[in-house]
């Protein structure tokens, strides 16, 4: 091979090798193919029901990966330690917390136990991806999605609830 050809191919080969090491931007995969974890803080506030009882609230750091069919949600304390780890697939729904392992019949039952309320997990993945998926009883505000803020509100069934996600 002549010297001019090698001189031309060397930068091209270097560019190909470097581009092969590039990392995809965080959290930009399609909904069904989510691989990289979503990270941030979540807060859930559930209105008082009946009206004379107290409202409930929950806040934690989180890491969410996978999709609505198979995934993992890790809830973190303010110090960054694991408070609970949820994992699910089409055949299992598992909660690991305080050294205990509990199995649930569905993802919905698992999430309700861990967070204290029903959360539409399929819609959650869509909302995180910027898709304002409609869910009966819920409305999501994605107007600040680009800056990493999502607010979803449940009006029905009672009691009303508000889910706030702040992404890292």
Protein Blocks (a to p, Z undefined) as FASTA:
>chain_A
ZZklmmmmmmmmmmmmmmmmpccdehiacfklombdcedddddddddddfkbccdddddd
dddehjfkbccdddddfkopafbdcdddfkbccddeehiacddfbfklmmmmmnopacdf
klmmmmmnopacddehiacdfklmmnopacdddfbdcdddddddddZZ
